[in-house]
Amino acid sequence: MEFKRFGLEKFGRIIIVSQFLGALGLFIGLWCTPLLILSSFGLAFLMLAGVIVRLLHKDSIRVSLPALFYCGLNSYIFYASIT
């Protein structure tokens, strides 16, 4: 429903698969740092795009908070894994 509301229904499967692969990459990245870096960066980017789309559609901050939280979390994981 959300993809249709945002006019992104043709990207729905790509986004879902990207999020699943990113989550899998975070898990496997516990043993393979380059994969952790790539996965956390990709998920942070996806979540940032989600926040931007929600703000452009004038959703409330409360509704946008999960995407904002996961953007921050993945950004932290990315930063921590490159230092």
C-alpha positions as CSV (number, residue, x, y, z in Angstrom):
1,M,0.0,0.0,0.0
2,E,2.7,2.5,0.9
3,F,4.6,2.0,-2.4
4,K,1.3,2.8,-4.3
5,R,0.6,5.8,-2.1
6,F,4.1,7.2,-2.9
7,G,3.9,6.3,-6.6
8,L,6.7,3.8,-6.2
9,E,4.9,0.6,-6.9
10,K,7.2,-0.3,-9.8
11,F,10.2,-0.1,-7.5
12,G,8.5,-2.0,-4.6
13,R,10.2,-5.4,-5.3
14,I,13.6,-3.8,-5.8
15,I,13.3,-1.9,-2.5
16,I,12.2,-5.0,-0.6
17,V,15.0,-7.2,-2.1
18,S,17.5,-4.4,-1.4
19,Q,16.4,-4.2,2.3
20,F,16.5,-8.0,2.7
21,L,20.0,-8.3,1.1
22,G,21.2,-5.3,3.2
23,A,20.0,-7.0,6.4
24,L,21.6,-10.3,5.4
25,G,24.8,-8.4,4.6
26,L,24.8,-6.8,8.1
27,F,24.6,-10.3,9.6
28,I,27.3,-11.8,7.4
29,G,29.2,-8.6,7.8
30,L,29.8,-9.5,11.5
31,W,32.6,-11.8,10.0
32,C,33.4,-9.8,6.8
33,T,34.0,-6.1,7.4
34,P,33.9,-5.0,3.8
35,L,30.4,-6.5,3.5
36,L,29.4,-4.7,6.7
37,I,30.6,-1.4,5.3
38,L,28.7,-1.9,2.0
39,S,25.5,-3.1,3.6
40,S,25.3,-0.4,6.3
41,F,26.0,2.3,3.7
42,G,23.3,0.9,1.4
43,L,20.7,0.6,4.1
44,A,21.5,4.1,5.4
45,F,21.0,5.4,1.9
46,L,17.7,3.5,1.5
47,M,16.4,4.8,4.8
48,L,17.5,8.4,4.0
49,A,15.6,8.1,0.7
50,G,12.6,6.8,2.7
51,V,12.7,9.8,5.0
52,I,12.9,12.2,2.1
53,V,10.0,10.6,0.3
54,R,7.9,10.7,3.5
55,L,8.7,14.4,4.0
56,L,7.9,15.3,0.4
57,H,4.5,13.6,0.9
58,K,4.1,15.7,4.1
59,D,3.9,12.7,6.4
60,S,4.3,13.5,10.1
61,I,7.6,13.2,11.9
62,R,6.0,10.5,14.0
63,V,5.3,8.4,10.9
64,S,8.8,9.1,9.6
65,L,10.7,8.2,12.8
66,P,11.3,4.5,12.0
67,A,13.1,5.4,8.8
68,L,15.0,8.2,10.5
69,F,16.0,5.9,13.3
70,Y,17.2,3.1,11.0
71,C,19.0,5.7,8.8
72,G,20.9,6.9,11.9
73,L,21.6,3.4,13.1
74,N,23.0,2.2,9.8
75,S,25.0,5.5,9.5
76,Y,26.5,4.7,12.9
77,I,27.3,1.1,11.9
78,F,28.9,2.4,8.7
79,Y,31.0,5.0,10.6
80,A,32.0,2.6,13.3
81,S,33.1,0.0,10.7
82,I,35.3,2.3,8.7
83,T,37.2,3.6,11.8
